[in-house]
Amino acid sequence: MNMRDIKELTHHSGMVFAGGMALASMSLSSYAQQHTDKSDEVERIEIRKSYTTHAMDYSTGLNLSLRQTPQSATVITQQQIEDLALTEIAQALRYTTGITVNQAETDRVFPTARGFSIDNVQFDGANVRGANGGVEGDFLSDMAGYERVEIIRGAAGLLQGAGNPSAAINLIRKKPTEELSSSISIKTGRWDLTRAEADVSSSLGFNNSLRGRMVAAYQDSGSYMHSVERDKTILYGILEADVSPYTQVNVGIDYQKHHTDGVSYGDPVPMYYTDGQRTDLPRSSNTGSKWTYRDRNRKITFASLEHRFANFWQFDAYASYIDGHYDDKRMYVRGYIDRDTGLGLGAFPGSTTGDWNQYTLDFRLSGPFELLGREHQMVVGWNSNLEENDRSRRSTLSALEPWSFFDWASVPEPEFATESDLLWGWETKQSGFYGGAQFSVADPVSLIVGFRSSSWSHKEYDFYPQTMDSSVTTVDESDSGIVSPYVGIVYDINNHFSTYVSLTDIYNIQTQKDRDDNLLDPVHGTNYEIGLKGEFFNKRLNFSTALFRVKQSNVAVPDIEVIVDGQPEQRYKAEDGVETKGYEAEVSGQITTELQLYAGYTHRVARNQDDEKVSRQAPENMLRVTTSYSLEKYIPGLTLGGGVRWQSEIYPSRMRGTGPNGEIPRQGNYTVADFFVRYQLSANLVTSFNISNLFDKKYFESVGIYNYGAYGEPRNISASVRWDF
């Protein structure tokens, strides 16, 4: 019997409560004795080629079904990724219920969920990347090494620690298989897109106790925006070993290298002429020039251990190290365009390099216990995250001459200094103990209670090597013993429906500064949610609907923009009494044998204590639909499908005017449609044809993130072929 056989015998469900450990210990010994020799085979439902899944293995810390999770949860499956030809995380998020992706720069995106910034990225359930190091760049990471994306909307502070009540984005890496499985895919498309990807997985011997998988991809492409060209290299490798019948170890490397020419710093499209009228510039417009670029690479080295005890308890450990680097030449652009000459814009060029290191540890002990004649589940754990960032800047030796935006791509490159004139950086630490339990109160009712005790510290420094005194300015803030409770109740109405209510505490550190150069205090608040969930067709179709309410205090809102060392910098002020209310509905999975459907609708409104609407950079209403239909009965091998993305009006937060006379840019509601066709040429050969933005809708995906706007991508056409062998 190997590790995979053991997994088939393991109970899975539940959440945690550390305070219940003392009670559990009274009955754990007798419970373990009763269950050590048990061999009840627990049903494990594996849904292949589907738009849904039965279990979420990582996002909640336990193997809960979507119906058992007392929060809104979504899984973007491998089948959806393949159908929609998704190659970036941001692309997957654009099709997810409640999530908006603001493409505020050519090389960074700022996604939100329920109107709140998404500021954390998880890998296999471990919180690896935080916003302080520029997590917005991670959302452009390639999907080649990931099997699916799990999303829990709302606050997820129990396992995650500090964070916004937006969403926990969990990337599930591809795992090795015992059987030899290999594939090669080639993709081509508009704007000179060329992509090649290879994926090989197999047993490596030792009676299948050692397995490995390797994924490699390379992509080169142009863009609909002037001067923008991209290439990226992806390498992913993992080894999985059963070191004993009860212990499994994984080690791997996740490497990505991205290069982009023609990058913008800030929104790429000026939205106003000097007379206050809106521009109607082509979608190819870009404030980046031919000489601007950004190189970004990161390597994640990770290891995990899973040990299952004879009493059905399990110990999990995860460790990872990120080694990242970037360098760029960019220019921040301000001002308004003269309608006739194109003059009027001012540029602030600079060259920056940066290094970041991040260390993550996560230890978790979970398992069943018996109390008062009923079976329950528990988990206790501790995790820690340390992120270090060091950056340097080289300024220009001469100013740029006035230049027309109508020929902006040809702005001459200024001369940059050979030595850095500014060094700066920061260090952020987070750690915490967490615990909780899922108590089976009665056959239809389970109570989920838990808490997390967190600590954090944040330090910043600025160093000017060319000054006589070389003074260092330091920000040093910290807090500890922050208790975040979690309570949820799930009631099974019948075999198909359950209802739930949950309450989660919100605590989030802020690195925004006020006009006096001081850090804002952390955000506090509470996330309430009540919902109804359902499972149908032997759990192949999931349904959920939820009402949510979020109350926050000390929320950062834009105040004034200041110039620091020749560069514009936004400053903020704290606002109390911000309340967000809304509802969501989602259905995912198999409607009929031929039809797969994913559909989600979200409505939310955020108001401050003066009853003014805030957080309008994200829409108040949005609809996401993806579907596929197999024509196997009529034309063997043929599948058709597509998607629809609709959202309501957006404009800058707090009605912040960005025009010359305080004009407020707006993007009205819009609909974007997508289409795909897939044909199975043979058992091992499949070809696909995709069209995104089928009707070539012209729209701004974001407005006023900085001062300008960013167009959504025009109609894009691609074709691919994959050979499985």
C-alpha positions in Angstrom: 0.0 0.0 0.0 1.5 3.4 -1.1 0.6 7.0 -0.2 -2.0 7.2 -2.9 -3.8 4.2 -1.5 -3.8 5.7 2.0 -5.4 8.8 0.7 -8.4 6.8 -0.6 -9.0 5.7 3.0 -8.8 9.1 4.6 -11.7 11.1 6.0 -11.9 14.6 4.7 -14.1 17.5 5.9 -14.1 20.0 8.6 -12.8 23.3 9.9 -10.9 24.0 13.1 -10.9 25.3 16.6 -7.8 25.4 18.7 -9.8 25.9 22.0 -11.4 22.5 21.3 -8.1 20.7 21.6 -8.5 20.2 25.3 -12.0 18.7 24.9 -10.9 16.6 22.0 -8.0 15.1 23.9 -10.5 13.4 26.3 -11.9 11.3 23.5 -9.1 11.2 21.0 -7.4 8.2 22.4 -10.5 6.0 22.4 -11.5 7.3 19.0 -8.1 6.5 17.5 -8.3 3.0 18.9 -11.7 2.5 17.3 -10.6 3.8 13.9 -7.0 2.6 13.5 -8.1 -0.7 11.9 -10.9 0.8 9.9 -10.8 0.7 6.2 -13.9 2.6 5.2 -13.3 3.8 1.7 -14.4 7.4 1.4 -16.0 8.4 -1.9 -13.8 10.7 -3.9 -15.5 12.4 -6.8 -13.1 13.4 -9.6 -15.0 15.5 -12.2 -13.1 15.5 -15.4 -13.7 17.9 -18.3 -16.0 19.9 -16.2 -16.7 23.5 -15.2 -16.9 22.6 -11.6 -15.3 20.5 -8.9 -16.5 18.7 -5.8 -13.7 19.6 -3.4 -11.5 22.6 -2.6 -8.4 20.9 -1.3 -6.4 23.9 -0.2 -8.2 27.3 0.1 -10.0 26.6 3.3 -7.3 24.5 4.9 -9.5 21.3 4.7 -11.0 19.2 2.0 -14.5 20.8 1.9 -17.0 20.6 -0.9 -18.2 23.9 -2.3 -21.5 23.3 -0.5 -19.8 22.8 2.9 -17.8 26.0 2.6 -19.6 28.8 4.4 -18.4 31.5 2.0 -18.8 32.2 -1.7 -16.3 30.0 -3.5 -15.4 29.5 -7.2 -13.1 27.2 -9.0 -11.8 28.0 -12.5 -11.1 24.5 -13.8 -8.6 23.1 -16.2 -11.4 22.6 -18.7 -12.3 26.3 -18.6 -8.7 27.3 -18.9 -8.3 25.1 -22.1 -11.7 26.2 -23.6 -11.0 29.9 -23.3 -7.3 29.6 -24.2 -6.2 31.3 -20.9 -2.5 31.7 -20.5 -2.3 34.4 -17.7 -3.8 34.5 -14.2 -5.4 37.9 -15.0 -7.3 36.3 -18.0 -8.8 33.7 -15.7 -9.9 36.3 -13.2 -11.7 38.3 -15.9 -14.1 35.4 -16.2 -14.7 35.0 -12.5 -17.8 36.0 -10.6 -17.4 39.3 -8.7 -13.9 40.1 -9.9 -12.8 43.1 -12.0 -9.3 43.4 -13.6 -8.0 46.9 -14.0 -5.2 47.0 -16.6 -3.8 50.2 -15.3 -0.4 49.8 -17.0 1.0 47.7 -19.9 2.8 45.5 -17.4 0.7 45.6 -14.2 -2.9 44.9 -13.3 -4.9 45.7 -10.2 -7.8 43.2 -9.8 -10.6 43.8 -7.3 -13.3 41.5 -5.8 -16.5 43.0 -4.5 -14.8 46.4 -5.0 -11.8 45.6 -2.7 -8.2 45.2 -4.0 -7.0 41.6 -4.1 -3.7 41.8 -2.2 -2.6 38.2 -1.7 -1.7 35.3 -3.9 -1.5 31.7 -2.6 0.2 28.7 -4.0 -1.3 25.3 -3.0 -2.9 26.9 0.0 0.2 28.7 1.3 0.1 32.5 1.4 3.2 33.3 -0.6 2.9 36.8 -2.2 1.6 39.9 -0.6 0.8 43.4 -2.0 3.7 45.2 -0.4 6.1 43.7 -3.0 4.0 44.5 -6.0 1.7 41.5 -6.2 -0.1 43.2 -9.1 2.7 41.9 -11.4 2.1 38.4 -10.3 -1.4 38.4 -11.8 0.3 38.5 -15.2 2.1 35.2 -14.4 1.7 32.4 -16.9 -0.7 29.6 -16.3 1.4 26.8 -17.8 2.3 25.3 -14.4 -1.1 25.5 -12.8 -3.9 23.1 -12.8 -6.7 25.4 -11.7 -7.5 28.5 -9.7 -9.5 28.5 -6.5 -11.2 31.7 -5.3 -12.9 32.3 -1.9 -14.6 35.7 -1.9 -14.8 37.8 1.2 -12.4 37.9 4.2 -10.1 34.9 4.5 -8.2 36.0 7.6 -8.3 32.6 9.4 -5.4 31.1 7.4 -4.2 34.1 5.5 -3.7 36.7 8.2 -4.0 40.4 7.2 -5.9 41.1 4.0 -8.8 42.8 2.3 -12.3 41.3 2.3 -11.9 40.8 -1.4 -10.8 37.3 -2.4 -8.2 34.7 -1.7 -6.6 33.7 -5.0 -5.1 30.2 -4.7 -3.1 28.8 -7.6 -3.0 25.0 -7.6 0.1 23.6 -9.2 0.1 20.7 -11.6 1.1 17.4 -9.8 2.9 14.3 -11.1 1.0 11.2 -12.4 2.0 7.6 -12.2 1.1 6.9 -15.8 3.2 8.4 -18.5 1.4 11.5 -19.8 3.0 13.9 -22.3 1.7 16.8 -24.5 3.0 19.4 -26.9 1.0 22.4 -27.9 1.6 25.2 -30.5 -0.4 28.4 -30.6 -0.4 31.3 -33.0 -2.5 34.4 -33.2 -3.0 38.1 -33.9 -0.2 40.6 -33.2 2.5 38.0 -34.1 1.7 35.6 -31.3 3.8 32.5 -31.1 3.6 30.1 -28.2 5.0 26.6 -27.6 4.3 24.5 -24.5 5.4 21.0 -23.4 4.2 19.0 -20.4 5.6 15.6 -19.4 4.6 13.6 -16.3 5.5 10.0 -15.3 6.6 7.6 -12.6 10.3 7.5 -12.1 10.5 4.1 -10.6 10.8 2.6 -7.1 7.4 0.8 -7.6 5.8 4.1 -8.6 6.9 5.7 -5.3 8.8 8.4 -7.1 7.0 10.6 -9.7 8.0 13.7 -11.6 6.5 16.4 -13.9 8.1 19.0 -16.1 6.4 21.9 -17.9 8.2 24.3 -20.2 6.7 27.2 -22.3 7.9 30.1 -24.4 5.8 32.9 -25.8 6.6 35.8 -28.1 4.1 38.4 -29.2 3.4 42.0 -30.1 0.4 44.0 -28.9 -2.4 46.2 -30.0 -0.6 49.1 -28.3 2.3 51.0 -30.0 5.8 49.8 -29.2 4.7 47.0 -26.9 6.4 43.6 -27.5 6.6 40.8 -25.0 8.3 37.5 -24.5 8.4 35.1 -21.6 9.9 31.8 -20.6 8.3 29.4 -18.1 9.9 26.4 -16.5 8.2 24.3 -13.9 9.4 21.0 -12.3 8.2 18.9 -9.4 9.2 15.6 -7.8 6.8 13.7 -5.6 8.0 10.8 -3.5 6.3 8.4 -1.1 9.0 8.0 1.5 6.8 5.7 3.5 3.2 4.3 3.1 2.1 7.3 5.2 4.5 10.1 4.2 4.7 12.0 0.9 7.3 14.7 0.1 7.2 17.2 -2.8 10.0 19.5 -4.0 9.9 21.7 -7.0 10.9 24.9 -8.8 8.5 27.4 -10.4 10.4 29.9 -12.7 9.1 32.6 -14.9 11.0 35.3 -16.9 9.1 38.2 -18.6 10.4 40.9 -20.8 8.2 43.8 -22.1 9.3 46.6 -24.4 7.3 49.8 -24.7 5.9 49.7 -21.1 3.9 52.6 -19.7 4.2 53.9 -16.2 0.7 54.7 -15.2 -2.4 54.4 -17.5 -1.3 54.4 -21.2 -4.1 56.5 -22.7 -4.6 60.3 -22.1 -8.3 60.9 -21.7 -8.6 64.7 -22.0 -7.6 67.5 -24.4 -6.5 70.9 -22.9 -10.0 72.3 -23.6 -11.6 69.7 -21.2 -13.1 67.5 -24.0 -12.6 63.8 -23.9 -10.2 62.3 -26.4 -11.1 59.6 -28.8 -7.6 58.2 -29.4 -7.1 54.9 -31.1 -6.7 51.7 -28.9 -3.1 51.5 -30.0 -2.3 54.7 -28.0 0.5 54.3 -25.4 2.4 56.6 -23.1 5.3 54.2 -23.3 8.0 54.7 -25.9 10.2 52.5 -27.9 13.1 52.6 -25.4 11.0 51.9 -22.3 11.1 48.3 -21.0 10.6 46.1 -18.0 12.4 42.8 -17.2 10.9 40.7 -14.5 11.9 37.3 -13.4 11.2 35.2 -10.3 12.0 31.7 -9.1 10.0 29.9 -6.4 11.7 27.0 -4.8 9.2 25.0 -2.7 8.9 21.8 -0.7 6.0 20.2 1.1 5.5 17.2 3.4 2.3 15.3 4.2 2.2 12.6 6.9 -0.9 10.6 7.8 -1.1 9.0 11.2 -2.9 5.8 11.9 -5.7 7.6 13.7 -6.6 9.5 10.5 -4.8 12.7 11.7 -2.6 14.5 9.2 0.4 16.7 9.5 1.2 19.1 6.6 4.3 21.4 6.2 5.1 23.8 3.4 8.1 26.0 2.8 9.1 28.2 -0.1 11.6 30.8 -1.1 11.2 33.4 -3.8 14.2 35.0 -5.5 12.9 37.8 -7.7 14.5 40.6 -9.7 13.4 43.3 -12.1 14.8 46.3 -13.9 13.2 48.9 -16.1 13.3 52.2 -17.9 10.0 54.0 -17.8 8.5 57.4 -17.7 5.5 58.7 -15.8 3.4 61.0 -18.0 1.1 63.9 -16.9 -0.8 66.7 -18.6 -3.3 67.2 -21.3 -3.0 67.1 -25.1 -3.4 70.0 -27.4 -6.0 68.9 -29.9 -4.1 70.3 -32.9 -0.4 69.8 -32.1 -0.4 66.9 -29.6 1.8 68.9 -27.3 1.1 69.5 -23.6 2.3 66.3 -21.9 5.2 66.2 -19.4 7.3 63.1 -18.8 9.2 62.0 -15.7 11.6 59.3 -16.8 13.6 57.0 -14.5 15.4 53.7 -14.4 14.7 51.3 -11.5 16.1 48.0 -10.4 14.8 45.8 -7.7 15.4 42.6 -5.8 12.9 40.8 -3.6 13.2 37.8 -1.4 10.4 36.0 0.3 10.3 33.2 2.8 7.2 31.3 3.6 6.5 28.6 6.2 3.2 26.8 7.0 2.7 24.0 9.5 -0.7 22.4 10.0 -2.1 19.5 12.0 -5.7 18.3 11.3 -7.9 15.4 11.9 -11.1 13.9 13.3 -12.2 13.5 16.9 -15.2 12.2 18.7 -17.1 14.2 21.3 -20.5 13.5 22.9 -21.0 10.6 20.5 -20.5 12.6 17.3 -17.6 13.0 14.9 -16.0 16.4 14.3 -12.9 17.8 12.6 -10.1 20.0 13.9 -7.1 21.9 12.6 -4.4 23.9 14.3 -1.4 25.5 12.6 1.1 28.3 12.3 2.4 30.2 9.3 4.9 32.9 8.7 5.9 35.1 5.8 8.9 37.4 5.5 9.3 39.7 2.4 12.4 41.8 1.7 12.6 44.4 -1.1 15.5 46.5 -2.1 15.3 49.0 -5.0 17.5 51.6 -6.6 16.9 54.4 -9.1 19.0 56.1 -11.7 17.8 59.5 -12.7 18.2 61.3 -16.0 21.0 63.8 -16.7 18.9 66.0 -18.9 15.2 66.8 -19.3 13.1 65.7 -22.3 12.2 68.3 -24.8 8.5 68.9 -25.5 7.1 66.2 -27.8 3.9 65.6 -29.6 1.8 62.6 -28.4 0.9 61.9 -32.0 4.5 60.8 -32.4 5.0 59.7 -28.8 6.6 56.3 -29.7 9.6 58.2 -31.0 10.3 60.2 -27.9 14.1 60.1 -27.7 15.7 58.2 -24.9 17.3 60.5 -22.3 20.7 60.0 -20.9 20.6 58.1 -17.6 23.2 58.4 -14.8 25.5 55.5 -14.4 25.2 55.5 -10.6 22.0 55.3 -8.4 20.9 58.5 -6.7 18.3 56.8 -4.5 18.2 53.5 -2.7 15.0 52.4 -0.9 13.3 49.3 0.3 11.1 47.7 2.9 10.7 44.5 5.0 7.3 43.1 5.9 6.9 40.2 8.4 3.6 38.4 9.2 3.0 35.3 11.3 0.2 33.8 13.3 -1.3 30.8 15.1 -4.7 29.6 13.9 -7.1 27.0 15.0 -10.7 26.0 14.5 -13.2 23.1 14.3 -16.2 21.9 12.5 -18.6 20.6 15.1 -21.3 18.3 14.0 -24.0 19.7 16.2 -26.8 17.6 14.8 -27.3 15.6 11.6 -28.3 18.7 9.5 -26.2 21.3 11.4 -22.5 22.0 11.6 -20.9 24.8 13.5 -17.6 26.2 12.4 -15.6 28.3 14.8 -12.1 29.5 14.8 -9.6 32.2 15.5 -6.2 33.5 14.4 -3.7 35.4 16.5 -1.4 37.4 14.2 1.7 39.6 14.4 3.2 41.8 11.9 6.0 44.4 11.4 6.8 46.7 8.5 10.0 48.7 8.0 11.0 51.1 5.2 14.2 53.0 4.4 15.4 55.7 2.0 19.1 56.2 1.3 20.7 58.9 -0.8 24.3 57.9 -1.6 25.2 61.1 -3.3 24.4 63.4 -0.3 27.0 64.5 2.2 25.2 63.0 5.3 23.7 60.0 3.5 20.9 60.1 6.0 18.5 57.2 6.3 14.7 57.7 6.8 13.1 54.7 8.5 9.5 53.7 9.0 9.1 51.1 11.7 5.6 49.9 12.5 4.4 46.7 14.2 1.6 45.0 16.1 1.0 41.7 17.8 -1.6 39.6 19.5 -4.2 40.6 16.8 -7.1 38.1 17.3 -9.4 37.5 14.3 -12.4 35.3 15.0 -14.3 33.2 12.5 -17.8 31.8 12.9 -19.9 29.9 10.5 -23.1 27.7 10.6 -24.1 25.4 7.8 -27.6 23.8 7.8 -28.4 21.0 5.4 -32.0 21.5 4.3 -32.1 18.3 2.3 -29.9 16.1 0.0 -29.5 19.0 -2.5 -29.6 22.3 -0.5 -27.9 23.8 2.4 -27.9 27.3 3.9 -25.1 29.1 5.8 -24.2 32.2 7.7 -20.6 33.3 8.5 -18.8 36.2 10.2 -15.2 37.0 9.7 -13.1 39.6 11.3 -11.1 42.0 9.0 -7.6 43.3 9.8 -5.3 44.6 7.1 -2.0 46.5 7.4 -1.7 49.5 5.1 1.5 50.9 3.5 -0.2 54.0 2.1 1.1 57.3 3.5 -0.8 60.4 4.4 0.2 63.9 3.3 2.6 64.2 6.3 4.5 61.1 5.1 3.1 58.8 7.9 1.8 55.3 7.4 -2.0 55.0 7.8 -3.2 52.8 10.7 -4.5 49.3 9.8 -8.0 48.7 8.5 -10.5 47.1 10.9 -13.9 45.6 10.1 -16.3 42.7 9.9 -17.4 40.6 7.0 -21.0 39.1 7.2 -22.4 36.6 4.8 -25.5 34.5 4.5 -26.2 32.2 1.6 -27.8 29.2 0.0 -25.9 26.4 -1.8 -27.0 23.4 -3.8 -25.5 20.3 -5.5 -27.3 18.4 -8.3 -26.8 15.6 -10.8 -24.5 13.6 -8.5 -22.6 16.7 -7.5 -21.8 17.6 -11.1 -23.6 20.9 -10.9 -23.1 23.5 -8.1 -25.3 26.4 -7.3 -24.8 29.2 -4.8 -26.3 32.6 -3.9 -25.2 34.9 -1.1 -25.9 38.2 0.6 -22.8 40.0 2.0 -22.2 43.0 4.1 -18.7 44.5 4.9 -18.2 47.2 7.5 -14.7 48.9 7.7 -13.0 51.7 9.5 -9.8 53.5 8.7 -10.0 52.9 5.0 -7.4 54.6 2.8 -8.9 56.9 0.2 -7.0 59.2 -2.2 -6.1 62.6 -0.8 -3.5 64.7 -2.7 -0.7 64.0 -5.1 2.8 65.2 -4.2 6.1 65.3 -6.0 8.9 63.3 -4.2 12.4 63.4 -5.7 10.9 64.6 -9.0 8.4 61.7 -9.1 4.6 62.1 -8.5 3.3 60.2 -5.5 -0.3 59.7 -4.4 -1.0 60.4 -0.7 -4.1 59.1 1.2 -6.3 59.8 4.2 -8.2 57.4 6.4 -12.0 57.3 6.3 -14.3 55.6 8.8 -17.7 54.1 8.4 -17.3 52.5 4.9 -20.0 49.9 4.3 -20.4 47.6 1.4 -23.5 45.6 0.7 -24.4 43.2 -2.1 -25.4 39.8 -3.4 -24.1 37.2 -5.7 -25.4 34.2 -7.6 -23.4 31.5 -9.3 -24.0 28.2 -11.1 -21.2 25.9 -12.4 -21.0 22.5 -13.9 -22.9 20.1 -16.1 -26.5 21.1 -17.2 -26.9 18.2 -19.6 -24.5 15.5 -20.9 -23.5 17.9 -23.7 -23.7 21.3 -22.0 -21.3 22.8 -19.5 -22.1 26.2 -17.9 -20.4 28.7 -15.6 -22.4 31.8 -14.8 -22.2 34.4 -12.0 -23.9 37.7 -11.3 -22.7 40.2 -8.6 -24.3 43.4 -7.3 -22.6 45.6 -4.6 -22.7 49.1 -3.4 -20.2 50.8 -1.1 -21.1 54.0 0.8 -19.2 56.1 3.4 -20.7 57.5 6.6 -22.0 60.5 4.6 -24.0 58.1 2.4 -21.8 58.9 -0.6 -20.9 56.1 -3.0 -17.3 55.1 -3.0 -15.1 52.4 -4.6 -16.5 53.1 -8.1 -13.4 52.0 -10.0 -15.1 48.6 -9.8 -18.6 48.2 -11.3 -21.6 47.8 -9.0 -23.0 45.1 -11.3 -21.4 42.5 -13.3 -22.2 39.2 -15.1 -19.8 36.5 -16.1 -20.8 33.6 -18.3 -18.8 30.7 -19.9 -20.4 27.8 -21.7 -19.5 24.9 -24.0 -21.7 22.5 -26.0 -20.5 19.1 -27.3 -21.9 18.2 -30.8 -20.6 14.7 -30.5 -24.0 13.2 -31.4 -24.0 15.0 -34.7 -20.4 15.8 -35.6 -18.0 13.6 -33.6 -15.2 15.5 -31.9 -16.7 19.0 -32.3 -17.4 21.3 -29.4 -18.6 25.0 -29.6 -18.7 27.5 -26.8 -18.0 31.0 -25.7 -18.5 33.6 -23.0 -20.1 36.9 -22.1 -18.7 39.6 -19.8 -21.0 42.4 -18.9 -20.5 45.2 -16.3 -22.0 48.5 -15.3 -20.5 52.0 -15.2 -17.1 52.8 -13.6 -15.3 56.0 -12.7 -12.5 57.1 -10.4 -12.9 56.5 -6.7 -14.7 59.3 -4.8 -15.5 61.1 -8.1 -11.9 62.2 -8.4 -11.6 64.5 -11.4 -8.7 63.9 -13.7 -9.5 66.4 -16.5 -8.0 70.0 -16.8 -11.1 71.5 -15.2 -11.9 68.6 -12.8 -13.7 66.5 -15.4 -14.5 63.0 -14.2 -13.8 60.2 -16.8 -16.5 57.5 -17.0 -16.8 54.2 -18.8 -20.4 53.2 -19.3 -21.7 49.7 -19.1 -20.5 47.4 -21.8 -20.6 43.8 -23.0 -17.7 41.7 -24.4 -18.4 38.4 -26.1 -16.0 35.5 -26.8 -16.2 32.4 -29.0 -14.3 29.1 -29.4 -14.5 26.0 -31.4 -12.6 22.8 -30.6 -12.3 19.7 -32.8 -10.8 16.4 -31.7 -9.0 15.3 -34.9 -8.0 11.9 -33.3 -7.7 10.4 -29.9 -4.4 12.2 -29.3 -4.7 15.3 -31.5 -7.0 18.3 -30.8 -7.2 21.7 -32.4 -8.9 24.9 -31.1 -9.9 28.3 -32.6 -10.6 31.2 -30.2 -12.0 34.7 -30.7 -12.0 37.1 -27.8 -14.0 40.3 -28.0 -15.9 38.8 -30.9 -17.7 42.1 -31.9 -14.6 44.2 -31.3 -16.1 46.4 -28.6 -14.1 49.5 -27.8 -14.1 50.3 -24.1 -11.9 51.4 -21.3 -11.1 48.6 -18.9 -10.0 51.1 -16.3 -10.2 54.8 -15.8 -8.4 57.1 -13.4 -6.3 54.4 -11.6 -3.6 57.0 -12.0 -4.5 60.0 -14.2 -5.5 58.5 -17.6 -7.2 55.3 -18.8 -6.5 51.9 -20.3 -8.4 50.4 -23.2 -9.6 46.8 -23.2 -8.1 44.5 -25.8 -9.6 44.6 -29.3 -10.8 41.5 -31.1 -8.1 38.9 -30.8 -8.0 35.7 -32.8 -5.8 32.6 -32.0 -5.5 29.0 -33.1 -3.8 26.1 -31.4 -3.1 22.4 -31.7 -2.2 20.0 -29.0 -0.8 16.5 -29.3 -1.1 14.1 -26.4 1.2 11.1 -26.4 
